[in-house]
Amino acid sequence: MSLVAAEPVAAVADLLRGRSWVVLSGAGISTDSGIPDYRGPMSVRATPMQFGEFVSSAEAQRRYWARSFLGWRRIGQARPNAGHRALVELQRAGLTGVITQNVDGLHAAAGSRPVINLHGEIAAVVCLDCGVRESRRSVQDRLAFLNPGLAGPAPVQHAELRPDGDAVVADWHGFALAACLGCGGRLKPDVVFFGEAVPKPRVESAYAMVESADALVVVGSSLTVMSGLRFVRHNAKQGRPVVIINRGPTRGDELADIKIDGGCSETLGSLAASLVA
């Protein structure tokens, strides 16, 4: 039995039926896959590393990579949940694409197409000096070789996972960094850090996706950062419907035609049951 009241879901189904629509997703849709969010009702307060801090010193990079090395062991094993799978079903009911603020790759893994990864992909690594990309698993293998003392399972209290695969680690000072295989340069997960701009072509592609649809549905985002809120404001300004599905308040609530304060998996499952024949 659904935990979401039928009336709000029915209202969303009526609004979307016969229309094309795009989803903007945030960390809330991935919590059922074991990846915590930053700002949900049950989230633990965390201060992510800023881009300026990361590029400022090798010490900052060592601290980040020590945490990320442990965090990847969990985020790298995450699998799509019922909410991700419901969005795949909803492609048969007018859903034309997903713009996600998440870096976990779970929308694409579930089968959603097309997906714009607004903040990048944690499964890829980029060299800040020459721009070459490589797989995260390759870098993880090198980091494990360079840091044999961390190769085994880490006690839970030593690594508190964060939504970008970062983790809280007490002792990182001796962590050995892996360098770019091509130029020996500095490596960074191919994700947009706080304080770093989303690449302009990616933003333009997201705007084009929003423009091509009749409605926008926000799923699991508090819209705290402007990278997501701007699409809600744009759609509302154009007079196109906005639906928000999120546990707790968001910065876009006053712009929403319908707001459902509920879980992503439950709500999307109910919506799929209503819209998919």
Contacts in CASP RR format, 6 or more apart in sequence:
PFRMAT RR
TARGET T0000
AUTHOR 0000-0000-0000
METHOD contacts of the structure
MODEL  1
MSLVAAEPVAAVADLLRGRSWVVLSGAGISTDSGIPDYRGPMSVRATPMQ
FGEFVSSAEAQRRYWARSFLGWRRIGQARPNAGHRALVELQRAGLTGVIT
QNVDGLHAAAGSRPVINLHGEIAAVVCLDCGVRESRRSVQDRLAFLNPGL
AGPAPVQHAELRPDGDAVVADWHGFALAACLGCGGRLKPDVVFFGEAVPK
PRVESAYAMVESADALVVVGSSLTVMSGLRFVRHNAKQGRPVVIINRGPT
RGDELADIKIDGGCSETLGSLAASLVA
2 9 0 8 1.000
2 266 0 8 1.000
2 269 0 8 1.000
2 270 0 8 1.000
3 262 0 8 1.000
3 263 0 8 1.000
3 266 0 8 1.000
4 260 0 8 1.000
4 262 0 8 1.000
4 263 0 8 1.000
4 266 0 8 1.000
4 267 0 8 1.000
4 270 0 8 1.000
6 270 0 8 1.000
8 258 0 8 1.000
8 260 0 8 1.000
9 260 0 8 1.000
9 267 0 8 1.000
9 270 0 8 1.000
9 271 0 8 1.000
9 274 0 8 1.000
10 274 0 8 1.000
11 258 0 8 1.000
12 217 0 8 1.000
12 243 0 8 1.000
12 245 0 8 1.000
12 258 0 8 1.000
12 260 0 8 1.000
12 271 0 8 1.000
13 271 0 8 1.000
13 274 0 8 1.000
13 275 0 8 1.000
15 215 0 8 1.000
15 241 0 8 1.000
15 243 0 8 1.000
15 257 0 8 1.000
15 258 0 8 1.000
16 93 0 8 1.000
16 94 0 8 1.000
16 215 0 8 1.000
16 217 0 8 1.000
16 243 0 8 1.000
16 271 0 8 1.000
16 275 0 8 1.000
17 93 0 8 1.000
17 275 0 8 1.000
18 94 0 8 1.000
19 94 0 8 1.000
19 213 0 8 1.000
19 214 0 8 1.000
19 215 0 8 1.000
19 241 0 8 1.000
20 94 0 8 1.000
20 96 0 8 1.000
20 212 0 8 1.000
20 213 0 8 1.000
20 214 0 8 1.000
20 215 0 8 1.000
21 94 0 8 1.000
21 95 0 8 1.000
21 96 0 8 1.000
21 213 0 8 1.000
21 214 0 8 1.000
21 215 0 8 1.000
21 216 0 8 1.000
21 217 0 8 1.000
22 95 0 8 1.000
22 96 0 8 1.000
22 97 0 8 1.000
22 98 0 8 1.000
22 99 0 8 1.000
22 209 0 8 1.000
22 210 0 8 1.000
22 212 0 8 1.000
22 213 0 8 1.000
22 215 0 8 1.000
22 216 0 8 1.000
22 217 0 8 1.000
23 87 0 8 1.000
23 95 0 8 1.000
23 97 0 8 1.000
23 98 0 8 1.000
23 99 0 8 1.000
23 216 0 8 1.000
23 217 0 8 1.000
23 218 0 8 1.000
23 219 0 8 1.000
24 98 0 8 1.000
24 99 0 8 1.000
24 100 0 8 1.000
24 101 0 8 1.000
24 216 0 8 1.000
24 217 0 8 1.000
24 218 0 8 1.000
24 219 0 8 1.000
24 221 0 8 1.000
24 228 0 8 1.000
24 231 0 8 1.000
24 232 0 8 1.000
25 98 0 8 1.000
25 99 0 8 1.000
25 100 0 8 1.000
25 101 0 8 1.000
25 102 0 8 1.000
25 107 0 8 1.000
25 218 0 8 1.000
25 219 0 8 1.000
25 220 0 8 1.000
25 221 0 8 1.000
26 37 0 8 1.000
26 100 0 8 1.000
26 101 0 8 1.000
26 102 0 8 1.000
26 219 0 8 1.000
26 220 0 8 1.000
26 221 0 8 1.000
27 35 0 8 1.000
27 36 0 8 1.000
27 37 0 8 1.000
27 38 0 8 1.000
27 39 0 8 1.000
27 40 0 8 1.000
27 101 0 8 1.000
27 102 0 8 1.000
27 163 0 8 1.000
27 220 0 8 1.000
27 221 0 8 1.000
28 37 0 8 1.000
28 40 0 8 1.000
28 219 0 8 1.000
28 220 0 8 1.000
28 221 0 8 1.000
28 246 0 8 1.000
28 247 0 8 1.000
28 264 0 8 1.000
29 81 0 8 1.000
29 83 0 8 1.000
29 84 0 8 1.000
29 102 0 8 1.000
29 106 0 8 1.000
29 219 0 8 1.000
29 220 0 8 1.000
29 264 0 8 1.000
29 265 0 8 1.000
30 37 0 8 1.000
30 78 0 8 1.000
30 81 0 8 1.000
30 102 0 8 1.000
30 104 0 8 1.000
30 106 0 8 1.000
30 163 0 8 1.000
31 37 0 8 1.000
31 264 0 8 1.000
32 81 0 8 1.000
32 82 0 8 1.000
32 83 0 8 1.000
32 264 0 8 1.000
32 265 0 8 1.000
33 78 0 8 1.000
33 79 0 8 1.000
33 80 0 8 1.000
33 81 0 8 1.000
33 84 0 8 1.000
33 104 0 8 1.000
33 106 0 8 1.000
34 74 0 8 1.000
34 78 0 8 1.000
35 74 0 8 1.000
35 75 0 8 1.000
35 78 0 8 1.000
35 104 0 8 1.000
35 161 0 8 1.000
35 163 0 8 1.000
35 165 0 8 1.000
36 42 0 8 1.000
36 43 0 8 1.000
36 44 0 8 1.000
36 161 0 8 1.000
36 162 0 8 1.000
36 163 0 8 1.000
37 43 0 8 1.000
37 163 0 8 1.000
37 220 0 8 1.000
38 46 0 8 1.000
38 48 0 8 1.000
38 162 0 8 1.000
38 163 0 8 1.000
39 222 0 8 1.000
39 224 0 8 1.000
40 222 0 8 1.000
40 247 0 8 1.000
40 248 0 8 1.000
41 247 0 8 1.000
41 248 0 8 1.000
44 160 0 8 1.000
46 160 0 8 1.000
46 162 0 8 1.000
46 168 0 8 1.000
48 162 0 8 1.000
48 164 0 8 1.000
48 166 0 8 1.000
48 193 0 8 1.000
48 194 0 8 1.000
49 60 0 8 1.000
49 63 0 8 1.000
49 64 0 8 1.000
49 166 0 8 1.000
49 193 0 8 1.000
49 194 0 8 1.000
50 193 0 8 1.000
50 194 0 8 1.000
50 195 0 8 1.000
51 193 0 8 1.000
51 194 0 8 1.000
51 195 0 8 1.000
51 196 0 8 1.000
52 193 0 8 1.000
52 195 0 8 1.000
52 196 0 8 1.000
53 60 0 8 1.000
54 60 0 8 1.000
54 61 0 8 1.000
54 64 0 8 1.000
54 188 0 8 1.000
54 193 0 8 1.000
55 128 0 8 1.000
55 186 0 8 1.000
58 177 0 8 1.000
61 177 0 8 1.000
61 186 0 8 1.000
61 188 0 8 1.000
62 172 0 8 1.000
62 173 0 8 1.000
62 174 0 8 1.000
62 175 0 8 1.000
62 177 0 8 1.000
63 169 0 8 1.000
63 172 0 8 1.000
63 175 0 8 1.000
64 166 0 8 1.000
65 143 0 8 1.000
65 175 0 8 1.000
65 177 0 8 1.000
65 178 0 8 1.000
65 187 0 8 1.000
66 147 0 8 1.000
66 150 0 8 1.000
66 169 0 8 1.000
66 172 0 8 1.000
66 174 0 8 1.000
66 175 0 8 1.000
67 159 0 8 1.000
67 166 0 8 1.000
67 167 0 8 1.000
67 168 0 8 1.000
67 169 0 8 1.000
67 172 0 8 1.000
68 165 0 8 1.000
68 166 0 8 1.000
68 167 0 8 1.000
68 189 0 8 1.000
69 140 0 8 1.000
69 143 0 8 1.000
69 144 0 8 1.000
69 147 0 8 1.000
69 150 0 8 1.000
69 175 0 8 1.000
70 150 0 8 1.000
70 154 0 8 1.000
70 158 0 8 1.000
70 159 0 8 1.000
70 167 0 8 1.000
70 169 0 8 1.000
71 159 0 8 1.000
71 161 0 8 1.000
71 162 0 8 1.000
71 165 0 8 1.000
71 166 0 8 1.000
71 167 0 8 1.000
72 122 0 8 1.000
72 136 0 8 1.000
72 140 0 8 1.000
72 165 0 8 1.000
73 154 0 8 1.000
74 161 0 8 1.000
74 165 0 8 1.000
75 104 0 8 1.000
75 122 0 8 1.000
75 161 0 8 1.000
75 165 0 8 1.000
76 104 0 8 1.000
76 122 0 8 1.000
76 123 0 8 1.000
76 136 0 8 1.000
78 104 0 8 1.000
78 106 0 8 1.000
79 106 0 8 1.000
79 109 0 8 1.000
80 106 0 8 1.000
80 107 0 8 1.000
80 109 0 8 1.000
80 110 0 8 1.000
80 111 0 8 1.000
81 106 0 8 1.000
81 265 0 8 1.000
82 265 0 8 1.000
82 268 0 8 1.000
82 269 0 8 1.000
83 264 0 8 1.000
83 265 0 8 1.000
83 268 0 8 1.000
83 269 0 8 1.000
84 106 0 8 1.000
84 107 0 8 1.000
84 109 0 8 1.000
84 110 0 8 1.000
84 112 0 8 1.000
85 110 0 8 1.000
86 265 0 8 1.000
86 268 0 8 1.000
86 269 0 8 1.000
86 271 0 8 1.000
86 272 0 8 1.000
87 95 0 8 1.000
87 98 0 8 1.000
87 107 0 8 1.000
87 110 0 8 1.000
87 112 0 8 1.000
87 219 0 8 1.000
87 268 0 8 1.000
88 110 0 8 1.000
88 111 0 8 1.000
88 112 0 8 1.000
89 272 0 8 1.000
89 276 0 8 1.000
90 268 0 8 1.000
90 271 0 8 1.000
90 272 0 8 1.000
90 275 0 8 1.000
90 276 0 8 1.000
91 97 0 8 1.000
91 112 0 8 1.000
91 113 0 8 1.000
92 276 0 8 1.000
92 277 0 8 1.000
93 272 0 8 1.000
93 275 0 8 1.000
93 276 0 8 1.000
94 275 0 8 1.000
96 209 0 8 1.000
96 212 0 8 1.000
96 213 0 8 1.000
97 112 0 8 1.000
97 113 0 8 1.000
97 114 0 8 1.000
97 115 0 8 1.000
97 116 0 8 1.000
97 209 0 8 1.000
97 213 0 8 1.000
98 107 0 8 1.000
98 112 0 8 1.000
98 114 0 8 1.000
98 115 0 8 1.000
98 116 0 8 1.000
99 115 0 8 1.000
99 116 0 8 1.000
99 118 0 8 1.000
99 206 0 8 1.000
99 209 0 8 1.000
99 210 0 8 1.000
99 231 0 8 1.000
100 107 0 8 1.000
100 115 0 8 1.000
100 116 0 8 1.000
100 117 0 8 1.000
100 118 0 8 1.000
100 119 0 8 1.000
101 118 0 8 1.000
101 119 0 8 1.000
101 221 0 8 1.000
101 225 0 8 1.000
101 227 0 8 1.000
101 228 0 8 1.000
102 117 0 8 1.000
102 119 0 8 1.000
102 163 0 8 1.000
103 117 0 8 1.000
103 119 0 8 1.000
103 120 0 8 1.000
103 121 0 8 1.000
103 122 0 8 1.000
103 164 0 8 1.000
103 165 0 8 1.000
103 189 0 8 1.000
103 191 0 8 1.000
104 122 0 8 1.000
104 163 0 8 1.000
105 115 0 8 1.000
105 117 0 8 1.000
105 121 0 8 1.000
105 122 0 8 1.000
105 123 0 8 1.000
107 115 0 8 1.000
108 115 0 8 1.000
114 209 0 8 1.000
116 202 0 8 1.000
116 205 0 8 1.000
116 206 0 8 1.000
116 209 0 8 1.000
117 202 0 8 1.000
118 192 0 8 1.000
118 198 0 8 1.000
118 202 0 8 1.000
118 203 0 8 1.000
118 206 0 8 1.000
118 227 0 8 1.000
118 228 0 8 1.000
119 191 0 8 1.000
119 192 0 8 1.000
119 198 0 8 1.000
119 227 0 8 1.000
120 190 0 8 1.000
120 191 0 8 1.000
120 192 0 8 1.000
120 202 0 8 1.000
121 190 0 8 1.000
121 191 0 8 1.000
122 136 0 8 1.000
122 164 0 8 1.000
122 165 0 8 1.000
122 189 0 8 1.000
122 190 0 8 1.000
122 191 0 8 1.000
123 135 0 8 1.000
123 136 0 8 1.000
123 137 0 8 1.000
124 133 0 8 1.000
124 134 0 8 1.000
124 135 0 8 1.000
124 136 0 8 1.000
124 189 0 8 1.000
124 190 0 8 1.000
125 133 0 8 1.000
125 134 0 8 1.000
125 135 0 8 1.000
125 136 0 8 1.000
125 138 0 8 1.000
125 139 0 8 1.000
125 187 0 8 1.000
125 188 0 8 1.000
125 189 0 8 1.000
125 190 0 8 1.000
126 132 0 8 1.000
126 133 0 8 1.000
126 187 0 8 1.000
126 188 0 8 1.000
126 189 0 8 1.000
126 190 0 8 1.000
127 133 0 8 1.000
127 180 0 8 1.000
127 182 0 8 1.000
127 183 0 8 1.000
127 184 0 8 1.000
127 185 0 8 1.000
127 186 0 8 1.000
127 187 0 8 1.000
127 188 0 8 1.000
128 185 0 8 1.000
128 186 0 8 1.000
128 187 0 8 1.000
128 188 0 8 1.000
129 180 0 8 1.000
129 183 0 8 1.000
129 184 0 8 1.000
129 185 0 8 1.000
129 186 0 8 1.000
130 180 0 8 1.000
130 182 0 8 1.000
130 183 0 8 1.000
130 185 0 8 1.000
132 180 0 8 1.000
132 181 0 8 1.000
132 182 0 8 1.000
132 183 0 8 1.000
133 190 0 8 1.000
134 181 0 8 1.000
136 189 0 8 1.000
139 178 0 8 1.000
139 187 0 8 1.000
142 178 0 8 1.000
143 176 0 8 1.000
143 178 0 8 1.000
144 150 0 8 1.000
144 151 0 8 1.000
146 176 0 8 1.000
146 177 0 8 1.000
146 178 0 8 1.000
147 175 0 8 1.000
147 176 0 8 1.000
150 175 0 8 1.000
158 169 0 8 1.000
158 170 0 8 1.000
159 167 0 8 1.000
159 168 0 8 1.000
159 169 0 8 1.000
160 167 0 8 1.000
160 168 0 8 1.000
161 167 0 8 1.000
162 168 0 8 1.000
164 189 0 8 1.000
164 191 0 8 1.000
177 187 0 8 1.000
178 187 0 8 1.000
179 185 0 8 1.000
179 186 0 8 1.000
179 187 0 8 1.000
180 186 0 8 1.000
180 187 0 8 1.000
192 198 0 8 1.000
192 199 0 8 1.000
192 227 0 8 1.000
198 227 0 8 1.000
203 227 0 8 1.000
206 231 0 8 1.000
207 231 0 8 1.000
207 234 0 8 1.000
210 216 0 8 1.000
210 231 0 8 1.000
210 234 0 8 1.000
210 235 0 8 1.000
213 240 0 8 1.000
214 240 0 8 1.000
214 241 0 8 1.000
215 235 0 8 1.000
215 240 0 8 1.000
215 241 0 8 1.000
215 242 0 8 1.000
215 243 0 8 1.000
216 231 0 8 1.000
216 232 0 8 1.000
216 235 0 8 1.000
216 240 0 8 1.000
216 241 0 8 1.000
216 242 0 8 1.000
216 243 0 8 1.000
217 242 0 8 1.000
217 243 0 8 1.000
217 244 0 8 1.000
217 245 0 8 1.000
218 232 0 8 1.000
218 242 0 8 1.000
218 243 0 8 1.000
218 244 0 8 1.000
218 245 0 8 1.000
218 246 0 8 1.000
218 250 0 8 1.000
218 252 0 8 1.000
218 256 0 8 1.000
219 245 0 8 1.000
219 246 0 8 1.000
219 264 0 8 1.000
219 268 0 8 1.000
220 245 0 8 1.000
220 246 0 8 1.000
220 247 0 8 1.000
220 263 0 8 1.000
220 264 0 8 1.000
221 228 0 8 1.000
221 246 0 8 1.000
221 250 0 8 1.000
222 246 0 8 1.000
222 248 0 8 1.000
222 249 0 8 1.000
222 250 0 8 1.000
222 251 0 8 1.000
223 229 0 8 1.000
223 232 0 8 1.000
223 244 0 8 1.000
223 250 0 8 1.000
223 251 0 8 1.000
223 252 0 8 1.000
224 250 0 8 1.000
224 251 0 8 1.000
229 251 0 8 1.000
229 252 0 8 1.000
232 242 0 8 1.000
232 244 0 8 1.000
232 252 0 8 1.000
232 255 0 8 1.000
232 256 0 8 1.000
233 252 0 8 1.000
233 255 0 8 1.000
235 241 0 8 1.000
235 242 0 8 1.000
236 242 0 8 1.000
236 255 0 8 1.000
241 257 0 8 1.000
242 252 0 8 1.000
242 255 0 8 1.000
242 256 0 8 1.000
242 257 0 8 1.000
243 256 0 8 1.000
243 257 0 8 1.000
243 258 0 8 1.000
243 259 0 8 1.000
243 260 0 8 1.000
244 250 0 8 1.000
244 252 0 8 1.000
244 253 0 8 1.000
244 256 0 8 1.000
244 258 0 8 1.000
244 259 0 8 1.000
244 260 0 8 1.000
245 259 0 8 1.000
245 260 0 8 1.000
245 262 0 8 1.000
245 263 0 8 1.000
245 264 0 8 1.000
245 267 0 8 1.000
245 268 0 8 1.000
246 259 0 8 1.000
246 260 0 8 1.000
246 261 0 8 1.000
246 262 0 8 1.000
246 263 0 8 1.000
246 264 0 8 1.000
247 261 0 8 1.000
247 262 0 8 1.000
247 263 0 8 1.000
248 261 0 8 1.000
248 262 0 8 1.000
250 259 0 8 1.000
253 259 0 8 1.000
260 267 0 8 1.000
END
